[in-house]
Structure formats: structure tokens, C-alpha cells
Amino acid sequence: MKKILAAVLVLFALSAALAFAGGRGDSSGTLKIAMMPKFKGENYFDAVKIGAQEAVDELNKSGKVVDFLYDGPPQDQATNQKQVDILEGWIAQKVNVILVSPNDPNAIAPTLQKAQQRGIKVLTFDADARADARDLFINQVASEGVAEGIMKGTADNLKLKGYGPGKPVNLGVVSSAKTDANQQAWLGVIKQLLTTPDYNWISIKNEDTDVYYPGPDETTTQAQSGTLIGRMGPNPDQIQAAIGLTSMACPALGSQYEAASVKPDPGKIFLTGLATPNAIKSYIKNPANPLDAGVLWNCMDLGYLSIQAGYQLSKGTITSSSGSFTAGRLGSRNINNKEVILGPALVFDKNNVDQFNY
């Protein structure tokens, strides 16, 4: 009887260990990493996926066994609920790592916390969730860097067009949804910069009418960008500069300018914003289009860094409180207050836009 009891206890212990291992890898030793963008089918997140796949391939070639899952809502259904539905499926599959760019940082938090309670490591990338609902945030660039890059480029180009402290400028902004943490953080820093001596001749005259929030829908983004272009011109009651704060909004400003039946004088207005170089290259190189510069970061490196961090966090090589880690070909990256920053923002214009292919 004692032998039978001992055997039963051993089997119970093995079963418990295997059940717990669902949060650490399946019986074959495969580590499951799942990545979710805000939405699929857009060149920004497509580039992130390429970099993520590169990191997965490197890990597999080095003898690690990583199963990479990638899914997200379509652009026209980029809601928190759609993201939650996919996350619930991954939790049920007992993936080891979840990487997510949240559409709503607060609404998604309970589901991310549920994943953490199941032993899944949760990282945010591109956009953050509540700090108590993730283990690390892989941030592409500090908010100050994005805002400063955009505003310096805006001010420099506006001065070339004859504007400055003696000839002030009205600014319009096309953002995303009001719940998007990144855009709100960048816009907040931009507003602060507009009060400083370097930029106080540029102003958002009326935030209720001059800041647009089309959300992630491309049709709405194009329509509202077109409305803003129609309000632009050199007169004091018009808008002289427009910023697109998403990789969808900035190209929309360029395309809507070209589609406008009545185009404001390109020598009197300026367009810029966040976008992949390829998305706005044709506008930048067109002297008849006032979209003269863009700001971004290496999207593929963001995906690569996210996978490296997720893998090492799951394996216990690093923890949320580690000071730094080595991220493959990207080298050492610091971890500060559960946040990893990819690097400085990149400003590109007609002089360097051809150097980038993403």
C-alpha cells in the first residue's frame, strides 16, 4: 500500500509540475511568444513584425525553441474588446509571453493581470498599459524626444517659410483616439514646448477644433486630415502648420494635400508628423507638397528588442527590476522603472529619407 501511495504522490507531483509548466513552456520545451499590435495591416506594425521575426529566427538558430504567434484586430475594428478576445485565447493556450500594444491602457489592464496570474510574462511595446498590468514596457523613445523632434523640425521649416516670433503660426494636430497613451503623452509635451521661448510663436488656438481624434480608422483619418488641409493657409484665421501624431495620420496629411481641389500655397504651410519613411517618401521628395519632414524610429528594431526582452524575462535571465540586459545585435539596453527605451527619435527629410527602407 505504501508503494502504491508513493507512486500516486509521484504522479500527482508530476502532473502538478506539468500543469504549472503551462506558464513556462510545453512538454517539448517550446517557448510560446505572442505579439499583438494595435491593429494589423498597416506598414508601421508590419515593420515591427519583421524585426520580431528576425529575433525569433536568431533564437531558434541558436538552439532555443520559440513558437511565435502574431495576431491583432483589423484596422476598422481596433478596439479594446477585440484585443481582449485574442488575449483570452492566448491565455487559454498557455503561452509564455504576451507582447501587446494596447488600444486602451486602462480597459485592457484586467485581462493582462489575468495573464500574469497564470504565470505569463506580459510586456507592452509601442504603447503602454497601466504599470500594474505588465512586467516591462518596451518604449520606442521617450515622450520628450518625440515631441522635441517634431517641434524642432516644425519650427525650423516654418522659419524657412518666413514665420517666427514676429509672424506667429497656428497649429493643427491629427492624433488617434483620446485613449491612446502615446499620442496623449506626446501631445502633452508639445503643449509644454509651445509655452517656451523657442516655440511660443506657435500655438494651438482652439484645442476643441484644432486637435482631431479620428481613432484608428483610416477612412476617418483621411477625412479629418482633408478637413484640416482645407483650413490651412497664410491668413491669421487659418492654420499654417499641421502635425500627424500617428503613422496613419501623417501620410494622410500628405495625400489629402495632393487630393485637394484647392491647394494652399506649399510655401506658406508646413506638414509633418510620425510615419515610416516609405509612407511619406514621395511627399517629402515632391517640392510641390508641403510635407517636408517626418519623425520616427527604427520599427524593426522595436520588434526585435521586444522579443529579446520577452524571451529573457520568461527564462529568468532578467527580471523587471534588472538594471540592464544584452538585446542581441542591439547590444546593452537599460531597464529603468520597468521600462526599456529603444533609442532617440529619428528625423528624416529630403536629405536622408532614401537611406531608409521601411
Steps between C-alpha positions, in 0.01 A plus 500: 500500500784738585655436158169571328455818705854610416438440130178699514680790670773495236244504220313785672822699534585445134151604391518815709843582361380456144191710564711779647740470208214619276614846599864418423494287187339181370633148550724534192681798656352745249459857621187666361525874439185681382510854360200728444509838321227760543378380162626302203552597137690827544861560400618610846399178675599294196856631549484419873399144413798462263740592780323271745526208258871573455555465874296177511703356211825588677387331819392186316827481306694523827327191633210662683153379404258791458149487355398849382132597483392830346143627489296813552176672401452631146532877465124559487447300822791626709320493833597387846240223488650353182841497664357339814334225294837405348675523836249265660580245232872530568445465873303181436786374281740559791745709304811604694535861389250760381619816323222751439453855375177599679222704344379593849758483782244479780228282348749230400662484846273238663564253217876557516491448875313175444782388271757591765311298760529197269879535495520676163753778461330813366684774314360805325668651196434813292227608746476427870234359729459566869829432676341244732385292201832430329850390588688725258423780256712499182483867407620612160615840624442732793195726456723806527713376211202455268349838581831684479587337166164597352502856634859575403433381145177699491659821627805472272288449190251772590785749540615414148150594384520842666330431833641563846454708817398800290262295288323238715352174384184302573547125543260213426547139615358169380539247781336160555241414765503694827570172682833444319767550764787579264326772305369662816850499653658649186227763468546591866871567449429695178264727695771557760753586229260752348532706819880525476691787330613275213145414396258749659431657160329171403163435664200269500238772491201282591560146617135402454512577129869483407588159648333212317442154649399267216606184681661211311254501208678593177192642325428733791867596522507589130177700530611702801844560348325634191290732717816633664672555163194699390547733798866573427648815352705811584224713655481552880165317519645199316740223605859513376643176640353152545641200688386140458566318827451148359659306217159513333427868555825643366476329156132596493598867521733457201247310292213734583708799399561341159131409468374848591325683218622830643849465642648747748831650383767242604735789571261628767414183695687204648402138561687243709452222751571140589522251215721235349737651242351299212149619586582865437811482280313602185356807675834605648668477159222695328583872520135583435394320819552680835562172687874557524610284794402214727594355837516137608734225623611167363177299515674170426738557791198561725365156413843341539555658842153394618562134420846504660360651820202265509711190451754594767228603745323166457823304541593691815816649346360839596223624729294818504745644751818416306723794414584400143517210256664412169248510216672304224635716219368815671745458787437614856174667596418651839189416702374796700181474704385196296556687172744436215558776244604409148685824422473859379245618245602520135423810292504442125459740209597520132868480593486157669162337430647274229727338760205315655295214360209440734 
